[in-house]
Amino acid sequence: MLRQFFLFLEFEKRLSANTVVAYKRDIEDCIEFLQSNYEIIAISEATAPILRSWVVDMMRSGKYSSRSVNRKISALKTYFKFLLREGRIRSNPMDGVLSPKMGKRLPHVIDKQVMKELLTSFEGSNDFPTVRDHIVIALLYSTGMRRAELLLLKEDDIDFHLSKLKVMGKGSKERFIPIGPQISRLLKFYIKLKTESFKDSEKYLIATNSGKRAYPKLIYNIVNKSLSTVSASDKRSPHILRHSFATHLSDNGAELNNIKELLGHANLSATQIYTHNSIEKLKKVYQQAHPKA
């Protein structure tokens, strides 16, 4: 049933490969707990009290944040709903399992001036690795796309005439993101350099130093290395640039619905965190500047 469930996630729910892997890992963690503590082999035999003890064990271990625990609970709920649908169980034991409350965690962002300095530092370079790194940072920050979306981006997805990119998001949902003239010029220069550097380069936009298709760790390393030159923070993942993109849009008055569409969020609640960031910034300005603050 687990194999059928993962096929269901991939082909019916159309979840990304990374999400399916995360579901698999979370369910395997639960199975390991059930076998070690209750000698239960089939996860379908687990009852609500037993599954609650699994949640309590995770919270007490200190190894998982509330967010991680909630993700694991969500994976199990989805699996038991699948078993219910397939007629393998009569009731969903996860209905009796409550999720721990999560405190609001504002996303970390890079300052606008710092991002400007970083992008400027790449200018004037003509060697492929440096120009490629420039493209990675510039696209992640100026479009807000996810790392996985950047890796799927092909040269054919760029419409220079209409100044937009076609991005394949979560659940195989396409969206279009506008690009400015500066990014367009940089993309044209990069593609030309890539074509000249490698005779048989991949159809995917971002390539390795040998012209092969880029991989997730490469994107992470590029962002981590680049941000380390301008930021002392230990948070230097590609997602930080997505957070920065959305927060800077919100700071400059962009409407929430527009930010939602650019990010490819399924609902507005996922986008609202960026307004909180802007409000917190306004509070600090008020406290520092107003005599009655």
Legacy VTK file of the C-alpha trace (Angstrom):
# vtk DataFile Version 3.0
C-alpha trace
ASCII
DATASET POLYDATA
POINTS 293 float
0.000 0.000 0.000
2.889 2.342 0.643
4.111 1.939 -2.931
0.592 2.639 -4.235
0.374 5.662 -1.942
3.582 7.187 -3.298
2.361 6.625 -6.866
-0.896 8.332 -5.861
1.034 11.331 -4.537
3.164 11.581 -7.666
0.614 10.976 -10.404
-2.791 11.877 -8.929
-1.934 14.640 -6.490
0.968 15.663 -8.751
3.280 16.502 -5.847
6.922 17.294 -6.536
9.575 14.576 -6.240
11.036 16.343 -3.187
7.643 16.364 -1.441
7.097 12.660 -2.152
10.536 11.882 -0.704
9.651 13.918 2.416
6.354 12.003 2.843
8.243 8.716 2.496
10.812 9.728 5.110
8.124 10.882 7.565
6.096 7.678 7.232
9.228 5.544 7.589
10.074 7.413 10.824
6.631 6.547 12.176
6.953 2.889 11.133
10.336 2.672 12.886
8.780 4.087 16.084
5.848 1.632 15.935
8.155 -1.348 15.439
10.597 -0.309 18.173
8.029 0.614 20.812
4.925 -1.470 20.057
6.169 -4.256 17.755
3.613 -3.127 15.184
4.639 -4.043 11.643
1.682 -2.694 9.632
1.108 1.023 10.159
-2.614 0.511 9.506
-2.813 -1.282 12.881
-1.797 1.831 14.818
-4.487 3.415 16.997
-4.990 7.073 17.873
-3.409 6.735 21.393
-0.360 5.010 19.904
0.039 7.683 17.233
-0.348 10.399 19.887
2.503 8.767 21.806
4.605 9.036 18.630
3.926 12.780 18.481
4.724 13.186 22.186
7.968 11.239 21.726
9.031 13.569 18.900
8.248 16.687 20.925
10.104 15.404 23.997
13.163 14.331 22.012
13.999 17.936 21.136
15.175 16.807 17.694
12.215 18.275 15.848
10.692 21.728 15.657
6.913 22.162 15.877
6.954 22.792 12.139
8.703 19.464 11.455
6.326 17.567 13.749
3.316 19.142 12.018
4.716 18.132 8.628
5.073 14.527 9.799
1.538 14.543 11.193
0.267 15.914 7.880
2.035 13.097 5.994
0.419 10.454 8.223
-3.017 12.059 7.921
-2.735 12.002 4.136
-1.663 8.346 4.185
-4.521 7.241 6.431
-7.001 9.182 4.261
-5.638 7.204 1.321
-6.091 3.900 3.213
-9.641 4.966 4.095
-10.383 5.749 0.468
-9.022 2.362 -0.595
-11.169 0.584 1.995
-8.164 -0.724 3.965
-9.299 0.855 7.249
-12.719 1.811 8.642
-11.726 5.025 10.408
-8.803 7.438 10.399
-6.866 7.188 13.713
-5.093 10.469 12.895
-8.403 12.299 13.433
-7.686 11.897 17.139
-4.179 13.375 16.895
-3.808 17.111 17.460
-1.017 19.126 15.874
1.231 21.206 18.154
0.833 24.965 17.924
3.490 26.796 15.975
4.755 30.226 16.895
4.936 32.725 14.080
8.419 32.711 12.597
9.229 35.636 10.375
11.359 34.720 7.368
14.948 35.928 7.309
15.671 38.375 4.491
18.709 40.049 2.973
18.799 43.854 3.070
18.062 45.604 -0.238
21.365 47.476 -0.251
23.272 44.266 0.492
21.573 42.545 -2.449
22.449 45.481 -4.687
26.105 45.273 -3.624
26.167 41.516 -4.210
24.721 41.738 -7.723
27.065 44.608 -8.582
30.068 42.520 -7.490
29.487 40.105 -10.389
29.502 42.788 -13.082
32.369 42.826 -15.586
33.058 39.077 -15.376
33.261 37.064 -18.604
34.170 33.574 -17.391
31.335 31.044 -17.472
31.247 29.967 -13.769
31.072 33.578 -12.521
28.405 34.614 -15.037
26.447 31.450 -14.218
26.608 32.267 -10.494
25.450 35.803 -11.295
22.447 34.415 -13.206
21.535 32.083 -10.329
21.555 34.873 -7.736
19.859 37.395 -10.039
17.048 35.042 -11.076
16.299 33.752 -7.579
16.161 37.281 -6.200
14.408 39.062 -9.083
11.749 36.396 -9.720
11.285 34.716 -6.314
11.273 31.271 -7.921
12.119 28.181 -5.906
15.404 26.315 -6.344
13.551 23.347 -7.904
11.842 25.706 -10.357
15.152 27.244 -11.368
16.600 23.788 -12.027
13.654 22.973 -14.333
13.943 26.251 -16.264
14.873 25.778 -19.927
16.139 28.312 -22.435
12.849 27.888 -24.344
10.960 29.054 -21.244
12.352 32.569 -21.674
10.242 34.944 -23.770
12.530 37.900 -24.457
9.921 39.595 -26.670
7.310 39.709 -23.892
9.914 39.911 -21.080
8.666 36.947 -19.067
9.636 33.470 -17.885
7.484 30.332 -17.877
8.005 28.550 -14.572
6.881 25.033 -13.650
5.810 25.199 -10.016
4.526 22.742 -7.422
1.926 20.298 -8.664
3.121 20.900 -12.253
1.372 24.274 -12.268
2.730 26.759 -14.776
2.999 30.455 -14.049
4.604 33.413 -15.786
6.988 35.821 -14.069
7.997 39.157 -15.629
11.666 40.045 -16.040
13.227 43.478 -16.436
15.600 44.678 -19.162
18.678 44.204 -16.952
17.893 40.523 -16.360
17.063 40.074 -20.058
20.473 41.420 -21.098
22.222 39.233 -18.551
20.306 36.144 -19.717
21.186 36.775 -23.373
24.855 37.191 -22.481
24.826 34.025 -20.337
23.138 31.888 -23.027
25.608 33.134 -25.641
28.550 32.345 -23.340
27.103 28.935 -22.494
26.658 28.073 -26.183
30.218 29.160 -26.977
31.674 27.281 -24.001
29.929 23.949 -24.587
29.121 22.415 -27.962
26.447 20.057 -26.644
25.108 21.901 -23.601
21.947 20.763 -21.831
18.550 22.261 -22.754
18.170 23.348 -19.127
19.246 26.938 -18.483
21.563 26.465 -15.512
24.612 24.307 -16.239
27.606 23.005 -14.314
31.172 24.031 -15.136
31.275 21.157 -17.628
28.012 22.087 -19.370
25.884 19.396 -17.731
22.495 19.948 -16.106
22.771 21.677 -12.719
21.765 19.846 -9.525
20.270 21.093 -6.197
23.534 21.073 -4.208
25.241 23.227 -6.840
22.564 25.939 -6.523
22.828 25.803 -2.734
26.619 26.110 -2.852
26.459 29.073 -5.244
23.995 30.961 -3.036
25.735 30.037 0.212
29.154 31.101 -1.084
27.844 34.340 -2.621
25.857 35.419 0.445
28.792 34.628 2.754
30.699 37.502 1.106
28.057 40.075 2.110
26.261 38.611 5.128
27.453 37.313 8.498
24.197 35.382 8.984
24.347 31.589 8.940
21.106 31.560 6.945
22.276 31.529 3.344
20.012 29.104 1.497
18.372 29.770 -1.914
15.017 30.187 -0.150
16.362 33.295 1.612
16.420 35.021 -1.790
12.772 34.041 -2.339
11.889 35.499 1.065
13.833 38.658 0.229
12.066 39.016 -3.135
8.619 38.823 -1.537
9.450 41.018 1.452
10.988 43.759 -0.684
7.901 43.728 -2.917
5.688 44.079 0.169
7.892 46.859 1.585
7.474 48.808 -1.643
3.680 48.566 -1.651
2.968 45.539 -3.866
-0.493 44.048 -3.325
-0.610 40.713 -1.514
-2.530 38.981 -4.313
0.130 40.004 -6.819
2.917 38.657 -4.582
0.925 35.417 -4.205
0.713 34.981 -7.985
4.417 35.702 -8.476
5.415 33.196 -5.794
3.014 30.539 -7.058
1.309 30.077 -3.686
-1.901 28.029 -3.710
-3.621 30.299 -1.193
-3.178 33.729 0.336
-2.422 32.494 3.864
1.041 31.329 2.752
1.818 34.825 1.439
0.615 36.803 4.458
3.839 36.151 6.369
5.540 38.775 4.201
3.159 41.515 5.351
4.112 40.633 8.938
7.740 41.239 8.059
6.893 44.689 6.711
4.756 45.515 9.768
7.576 44.492 12.119
9.919 46.790 10.214
7.432 49.662 10.520
7.165 49.021 14.277
10.945 49.331 14.670
10.999 52.584 12.692
8.133 53.932 14.820
9.821 52.964 18.091
13.099 54.548 17.041
11.683 57.735 15.536
8.516 58.716 17.410
8.896 60.592 20.733
5.842 58.834 22.223
6.676 55.358 20.941
LINES 1 294
293 0 1 2 3 4 5 6 7 8 9 10 11 12 13 14 15 16 17 18 19 20 21 22 23 24 25 26 27 28 29 30 31 32 33 34 35 36 37 38 39 40 41 42 43 44 45 46 47 48 49 50 51 52 53 54 55 56 57 58 59 60 61 62 63 64 65 66 67 68 69 70 71 72 73 74 75 76 77 78 79 80 81 82 83 84 85 86 87 88 89 90 91 92 93 94 95 96 97 98 99 100 101 102 103 104 105 106 107 108 109 110 111 112 113 114 115 116 117 118 119 120 121 122 123 124 125 126 127 128 129 130 131 132 133 134 135 136 137 138 139 140 141 142 143 144 145 146 147 148 149 150 151 152 153 154 155 156 157 158 159 160 161 162 163 164 165 166 167 168 169 170 171 172 173 174 175 176 177 178 179 180 181 182 183 184 185 186 187 188 189 190 191 192 193 194 195 196 197 198 199 200 201 202 203 204 205 206 207 208 209 210 211 212 213 214 215 216 217 218 219 220 221 222 223 224 225 226 227 228 229 230 231 232 233 234 235 236 237 238 239 240 241 242 243 244 245 246 247 248 249 250 251 252 253 254 255 256 257 258 259 260 261 262 263 264 265 266 267 268 269 270 271 272 273 274 275 276 277 278 279 280 281 282 283 284 285 286 287 288 289 290 291 292
